[in-house]
Amino acid sequence: MGAAGQGGDAGEPPFAGDLLSAWGRRKVAVVGLGLVGGSWAGAVRPLVGVVLGCDVLAGARRGARRRGLVEAAWAAPGSWLRECDLVVLAVPPGAMAGVAGRCLPHMKQGAILTDVCSVKGTVVEELVPMLQEHEVVYVPGHPLAGKERSGLDAACPGLFRGAPYVLCDPLPGGERGERAWQELAALVEGMGAHPLRVGARDHDRLVAAASHLPYLVAVALARTLGAMEAAGVPATALASTGFRDTTRVALSPPGLWAEILVRNPSLAEVAGLFLQDLSLLLEAIRARPDQLPSLLAEGERVRRLVDPGHRTPASSGGGDGR
């Protein structure tokens, strides 16, 4: 995995200059105007010439126009896509192949196709046969940013600011593919995100650990509390900050997450590692309490790598009311 963008003067964004400024004369289409698609349209609007939208929901189309996220919006892909230099597919994984199949015949030669799906391997496999019939470059993408809420009302142009943004190897490769990758990476960086180049299969294994497993664990924790409540133990009355923080992502749309989880074959492997570590911790609690502090400290160390600026409040004497 490598960070994008090399060179540039000190303090200058790596993609400053021609690659980004060229987008100011181009048209971009965002297909799917929900949380991520609407945020994409809003984030890219100041950087490009025109942003067009597409969504089956009339309310989403009206809302996107009213908020100034897009200049115009359609209910379905069509000939209007021929004007666009970039088409962004912001639809659920299960809909990707069908929507791509309706967009590709209308895209102009040399245009770039990308998506925002949080699984890449199965999506890429589905799209590869379609790409062979069209002169476009596909750059699989995944912005690692989101909210528990969904829909256009939750969209925010600043959603991707400071977030990692995966751009996988372009299809087809070669000079044309590399140019398209660099151009898209410049646009992503202009939106305030950090483009990273990761292979599609590597991506799925990494997000299985960093995103998909945390969601699954959050759901399991919430269900555990629910089982205690059903048994007559009022556990939810004591669910304070620690439980709320740990289970926040369990509030995300279940239908979308069901599509994501079943499409990531790496999840079972990563979940197995988690269960092994959980067993190790429980065994230390039961039989080797002297080893427990060092095991917990390792968890703290890794968590600080994710958020180096986080400061833990000073202990007030050992209470657990977090």
C-alpha positions, 0 to 999 in steps of 0.5 A, a space after each residue: 500500500 502506498 500513499 499517492 502524490 510525490 514531489 511538490 514544494 514544501 507546503 504545496 499539495 502533491 497534486 497541485 497544478 495542472 492535474 487538479 486545475 484541469 478538472 475545472 473544465 470538466 463534467 462529473 456525474 454522481 449516480 446515487 445521491 445518498 449520504 456518500 454520493 451527495 457528499 461527493 457531489 458537494 465536495 467536488 462541486 467547487 473543483 470541477 466545471 459541472 456536477 450532474 446527478 442521478 437517483 431513482 428517488 425524486 426527493 433526492 434529485 430535488 434535494 440535491 438541486 435545492 442544496 446546490 450539490 448538482 446543477 441537474 439530476 436525472 432518474 436514470 443513466 442515459 445519453 446525458 452521461 456522454 458529456 461527463 469525464 468522470 462517473 461516480 457510482 455511489 450505490 450499494 454493492 449489490 446494485 453496482 453491476 446493474 447500475 454500471 451496466 446501464 451507465 457504460 453504454 452512454 459513457 464517452 471514450 476515455 472517461 473515468 469510472 469509479 465507485 465508492 463501495 466498501 468491498 472491492 474484490 467481488 465488485 471488480 470481478 463483476 465489472 471486468 467483463 463489462 469493461 472489455 466492451 467500452 473504452 473507459 478506465 475504471 478506478 475502484 475507489 472507497 472513501 473511508 468516511 461515513 455516518 450512522 445516518 443515511 440518505 441525502 439529508 445526511 450528506 455533507 461536503 466536508 465528509 471526506 476531509 482528512 479521511 483516507 481514500 483508497 484508489 485501487 489499481 486502474 483497469 485497464 492498466 498501462 499509460 492510460 490507466 495510470 494517467 486516469 489514476 493520477 487525475 482521480 487522485 488529484 481530485 480526491 486530494 482536492 476534496 481534502 482526502 488522502 488518496 492511497 493506492 491499495 490492491 482490490 484484494 488487499 483492500 478487502 482484507 484491510 477493511 475487514 479488520 479496520 471497518 467491517 469487523 468493528 461493525 460486526 462486534 458493535 452489533 454483537 455487543 448490542 445484541 448481548 445487551 438485548 439478550 440480557 434485557 430479554 432475560 429480565 436484567 435491565 442492562 441498558 440502564 447502565 449503558 453509558 459512554 463506553 458502551 455508546 462509543 463502542 457500539 455507535 456504528 451498530 446504528 448504521 443501515 442494516 440492509 446495506 451492511 448485510 450486503 457488505 459483509 457477505 461480499 467480503 471473504 476476508 471477514 471470516 479470517 479476520 474475525 477468527 483472529 479476533 476470537 483468538 485474541 478475545 479467548 486469550 484475554 478471557 484466559 488471562 482473566 481466569 488463570 493468568 491475571 499477572 499477564 493481563 496488564 501487558 495484554 491490555 497495554 498492547 491494545 492501548 498502544 495500537 489504539 494510539 497509532 490510530 489516533 496519536 493526538 488522543 489524550 486519556 483523561 487522568 484517572 479519578 481513582 478507578 471508577 468505570 463510569 465511562 
